[in-house]
Amino acid sequence: MTNATFRVGPPASQVIETDVGGDLGLYDAHQERVLILNRTASDVWLLCDGHHTPEEIVGILAGVYDASPDDIRGDVERTLERFRAEGFLP
């Protein structure tokens, strides 16, 4: 990934969180599209508040899911990259 010391977030200004049938959806007002997140991606997203580094997000979620940080690091990194690629994170 990238330097793990940078803080992730906050979300891009055009992003609005919305409920989509009980799931968290991210609405991009500029491109008029929605990304619906599964539970794990939702947990990652909620930690993209500008206060956590990628490594801190891995550590928090490893504790929540009772998993090894090494086992989930790749998934967290891919999720963060997707949020950036889709324009939901700057």
N, C-alpha and C positions, 0 to 999 in steps of 0.2 A: 504494500500500500504506500502511503506517504509517511512523512514525519509524524510519529505518534504523539508529539507534544502539542500539536495544535488543537484548539478547541473546535468541536463540531457544532455548527449552527451559529446563530439561530436560523430558522428556515428562511428561504427567500420571501421577500415582502408580498409577492402575489399569491402565496400559498395559503389556502384556507383549509383547516381540518373540518371534516364533516362525517356524520354517521351515515353509513350505507348499509342498511339491513343489519345493524349490530356490529359491523366491521368499521374500522377507521379508514376513511378515504381522504386522500389529499387532492384538493382541487386547485389547479393552476389557472388562475383567472386570466392570465395573458394568453395562454394557448387553449383555454376552454377544454380541459381534459381532466380526468380523474384517475388516480392510481389507488386501487383498493389494496390494503395491506392485510397480510395474514397476521396472526397473533405475534409471532416472533418479530416480523418486520415492524409491527406497531410498537413493540417494546424498544426496538432500536430507535425508531423515530422519536419516541417520547423522551429519549435521552439526548437528542440532537438540539439542545437548548442553549448552546454556547458556553456551557459550564463544564463539559466533559470532553476528555480526549478520547480518541478511538480505543486506546488501551484501557481507560477507565470504563468505557462502555462494555468492553469484553469482560472485564473483571466483575462488573455489576451483574451482567447477564449470566456469567458462569455461576455466580452465587445463587441467582434466582432459579436457574435451571439445574442446579447441582451437577454441573458439568466442568470438565477441565477447560481452562482458558484456551489451551492449544486446540481443543476439539471444536470450539466455536469461533475462533478468531477469523478463519477464512470466510465463514458465513456473514459475520458482522462486517468485515471489510467489503465483501461483494455487495451487501445491502447498502452500505454508505456510498459506494461507487455508483450504484444504480440511482440513489437519490440525487447525487450530483449530476449524473448523465441526463437524468430526466428533468433537471432544472429545479428540483424541489429544495436543494441546498446550494448555496453559493459556492 
